[in-house]
Amino acid sequence: TVGTRHNLDDFSYRDNRALADRFVEEQPVATWNWVAQPIAETPWETPVMLDTATEVGERRSKYDPLAIAPIGDRTLRADQRIEISAPFHLGELNFRPYVAVGGTWYDRTIDGNSDGRLAWEAGFQVGTRLQRSWHWTDDEGEQGLRHVIAPKVTFANRFRVDDSPSEFHQFDATDALTEQNLIRLEVRNLLERMEPVDGTPQPRDFLGVDLAQDLWP
């Protein structure tokens, strides 16, 4: 994928829609997802997955006219992420342990030089899927409704990050990486209507509610 974004107004918003004194422009940014496939097998006959992606792009801050102390921060950044995981089932639970490394290169840092750094992370995800269905018959024929609840817990330990975020211009979460632990609690809710397709009932999502809470122990 290749994308670019620019701000056409004199005021700016962050990605969470909060007002800000600058807008981060992408001019442009390209992402390649190279591989997402099994490369080996564990002794208990589950796959070992390899995922790798590359992102290259130029970013800069477009400051609002009333911004205090705007700086020139145009930076070309290249990111490479490699992740190895081993997803498996244990009863009704889905487990996904993983280890990942991300490398980032900047052509321009705060002191004006080029630099790069590595960030190492390991963790696991565990989740399951619960559902309940209702069926009835009305004037339109046989109808169905299904409620799906999918809870998931993620633990991520970013145990090594080269250099401090203060050495780099801050555009997104990649620039702010630091060593930390994260526990993420998620619950996905879906309401699905069963509709006939070629004579076979198929689910169609019509309402979804996702809840999530991040904890940093």
N, C-alpha and C positions, 0 to 999 in steps of 0.2 A: 504494500500500500504506500501511496505517496500523497501527502496532504500539506496544505499551507493554511495559515489563518492570520487574519489581520483585523485590527479594530478600526471601524469607520467613524466612531464618535470621539468626542473630546473627553469623555469620562470612561472609566474602566471598571470591569468586574473580574473577580477571581473565578476559578472554575466552580466554586461553591456558591456563586452568585452574590458574594459579598462585595461591596464597593472597595475599590483599591486605587492607589495613585499611579498604577502602571498596568499595562496589558502585555503579556508575553506573546510575542509574534513568532511564528514558525515560518521559515523562508527557504525552502520547505523542509519537511522531515520525511524520510523514507524508512520503511520497516520491511525486513525480509524474515519470514518464519521458514527457516531452512529445513528442519527435520523435526518430526514428532512421530516416532515409531519405536517398536521394541528392538533392542539390540542384543538381548541375552535373555536367559531364563534362570530363575532362582531354583534351588533344590526342591522347593515345594511347588514347582511348576506354575509360577506366576511370572509375568513379563517384567523385564527391566527396561524402562522407557527412557529415551533420550529426547530432550527438547532443546532446541537452540534457535536463537533469533538475533538479528543484527539491526540496529537502528542508527542512522546517520542523518544529521540535520543541523541547520543553523538557527539559532534563536537569538532574540534581542528583546529588550524591554522598551515599549513605547510609553513614555511618561506623559501624564496629563499636564496641561499648561500650568496648573497650580501646584505641581509636585515639588517637594522640597529636596534640593540637592540631587537632581537626576545625574546618572552616570552612564557612560557608554559601555555597554556590557555585551556587545555582539560577540557570540561564541559559536564556533563549530564544534559539535560534540558527536562522538561515535561510541555506541554502547554495544557490547557483546554479552549475551547471557547464555549459559549452558546449565542445564538441569538434568539430573538423573533421579528417577523415582521408581518405586516398586509397588504399584497398587495391588491390593489383594482383598478378598472377602473373608470374613470370619463370622459365620452365622449370618445375622441380618445386618452386620456392620461392614462398612467399606473403609479400609485403611489405605493411606497413601504416605509412606515415609519418603523423604526426598533430601537431596543435597544440591546446592546450586552455587555457582560463582558468576559474578558479574564484573566485567571490566569496562571502564569508562575512560576515554581519552578526550582532553580538552585542548583546543589550539590556543586558548587564552584563559588564564586564571586571574585572580585578583591582582597578583603582582606583575601581570603582563606576559608571563612565560607560558609555554605549553606544559602539560603534565597529565599523568594518568594514575588511576588507582584501581584496586581490586576490592570487592566486597564478597565475603563468604557467608553462606546461610545454610542451616539445616533445620529440619522440623518434620512434622507429620500432620495429616488431616484424618479425622474420623467422622463418619456421618452415616446416616441411615435414611430410609424412606418409608413413611407410613401413609396409608390411604384408606378411604372409606367411600363406597359408592352407593347411590340410590337409583332405583329404576321405577318408572311408572308408565302408564299408558294413557294418552289423552286423544283429542281429536286429530292430532298430527301423527299419531302412531306411538311407537315405543320411544321413550325418552330416558336419558340417563344424566346423572350429575356425579362428579367425583371430586373429593377434597383430598389434596396431597399436602402432607407436611414433611419437609426434608430438613431436619436439624443437622448442623455440622460444626465441629470444633477444630480450630487450627492453632497449632503451636509453632512459632517460628523463632529461631535463635540466630540472630545475625551476630556471629561471634568474632568476626574480624573485618575491619574496614580500614583501608589505608587512608591516611591524611584526614584532616578535619574539614567539615563542611564550610568553615569560615574561609578556606583557601579558594573557594570556587564561587562563581556567580550563581545565584539561586533562581532557577527557573521552574523546577518541579521536584517531586519526591526523590528522584535519583540524585540530584545535587545535594539533598539534605540527609543522605544516608549516614547513619552512625550505628555503633554497636548497641543492640538492645534486644530484649525479648518481647514477643507479642503473643497474646492469647486472643483469638477472635471467635466470638460466639455468634452463630448465624442460624436463623430459622426462615425457611422459604415456604410460603403458603401459596397454593394454587387451587383455584376452582375451575374445573373443566366441564364443558358440556359435551356430551356424546352425540355426534351427528352422523347420520349414515353417509358413507362415501362408497359408491359402487356396491351398495347393498351391505357394506360392512361398517359397524359403528366405529368411529374414530374420534379421539379426544380433541377438543378445541379449547385452548386457554382463553378465558374471558375476564379473569380477575387474578391478579398476583400481588402479594404483600410480602416484602422481604424485610426482616428485622436483623440488625447486626449491632454488636457491642465489642469495641476494642478495649483490651486491658494491657497495660505495660507493667508487668511485675518487676 
